[in-house]
């Protein structure tokens, strides 16, 4: 099915975001694992896997619309060097991603591509939920202090 060229281009922009996110969250996960911070490792690892699944859905949709998915483009990775900085970098990435998703949803609505719109709305919901989780982590660090927060994140059976 021949899709709207603007929609395909926008889906590729969102795909670039997801591919970037996979790399950022995966690296942060492995850094947390290396430091023995199991809970943050697990959360970041699951986020990178979810992003991979979202990228896969976007690739399939772009191909269905007879477009060519661009897997060569990557955005800027925000990599922290300490746990609190890493959470801040992830928040920055999430906040920057949300306007693109909203713009893509609006375009799909305008072009009456409701399947792509629904796909993007599901991604937006997940990304907003993750941003909420990140904001909660920052609140907990402020309320508990970094040392107590990190101690609470160490549990796990790795």
N, C-alpha and C positions, 0 to 999 in steps of 0.2 A: 504494500500500500504506500503510495507516494505521500509523504508527510510534508507539512509546511516547512520551508527552508529555515525560517526564523525559529520555529520550535526546535528543529533538529540542532541548530546552532546553540540555542539556549540549553538544550539537554546536554550538549557537549561541554558547555561551561560548568554545569552542575557536576558532570562526570569528572572534570578536572579537579573540582573541589573534593569530591569523594576519594579520588586517587591520592590526592595530597593528604587527606585526613587519615587514610589507611597507614601511610608512612609515618606520620607524626605520632599517632596513637600507638602504633606497633613499637616504634623506638622508645617512646616513654614507658610502655609496658615492660620492655626488656630492661630498661634502666631501673625501674622499680623492683623487678625481680632480682636483679643483680645486688641491690641493696637490701633485699629481704623484706621489702614492703609488699607483702603478698596481696592484700586487699586492693591496693591501687594497681598492682600488676594485673590482677584478674579483671578489674573493671576496664582498664585501658586495652587489654587484649581483646575482650569481648566487643568493645567499641570498634576496634580495627576490623574484626571479623564482620560485624554488622555493616560497616562501611563497604567492605568487600562485596557483601551481598547486595547492597544498594547500588554499587557500581555495576554489578552484573545485571541487575534489573534495568538500569539505564542503558547499558550496552545492548541488551535485547530489544529495548524499545526503539533505540536509534536505528538498529538494523531493520526492525519491522517497518519503520518509516522510510526505509531505503536510504538511510544516511550512513555515513562512515564514522564510527566511534573513534575519537582521538584519544589514544592511550599514551601518547608521547608527551603531552603537556602536563606539567606539574606546577602547582603554585608554591609559594614560599612556605617552608616549614618553620614553625616556631618551636624551637627545642630549648627547653630549660636545662639548667645544670644542677638544680636542687628541687626537691619535691614541691615546695610552695611556688617556685618560679614555673615549674612544669604545669601545675594546675592553672596558673595565670596565663601561660601560653595557650593552653587548650581553650580557656575561656575566650581569649582574643580571637582564636581561629573560629570558634562557634559563633561569636558575635558578628564576625565579618561574613560568615556564610549565610546567615539568615536573610539579609536583604536580597541576595541573589535568588534564593529559593522563592521568596515572595514575588519577586519580579518574574520569575519563570512561571509561577502559578498563574499570575495575572495574564501573561502572554498566552498561555495555553487556554485560558478561559476566553480570551478575546478571539483566538483562532478556532475556538470550539473543538479543541482536542482534549476531551474530557478524560480519556484514559491516561494521557501524560499528566494532566492536572492531578488526577487522583494519586498517581505514583509520587509526584512531587509533594503533595499534601502529606502523604504518609512519611516521606523523608523529613519534611519540615517538623512534623509532630515529634518524631524521634530526636531530631537535633535540638528542638526546644526543651524536651525532657532532659536531654543530656546537659544542656546549659544550666538548667535548674539544679541538677545534681552537682555540677561544678560550683555553682554559687553556694550551695549547701556546704560543700567542703571548705570553701573560703570562710564561711560563717563559723564553722566548727573550729577552724584553726584560730580565728580571732577569739572565740569564746573559751577554748580549751588551752590555747597555747600550742605552738608547733610541736614541742616534744611530746605532750600528751596525745595530740592528734596522731602523730606518727606511731606512737606506741600502740594505739588502738588499731592501726592499719597493718600491723605486723602479723597478726594471727593468720593462720593458714597451715596447711599440712605439706607444703613443698619441702 
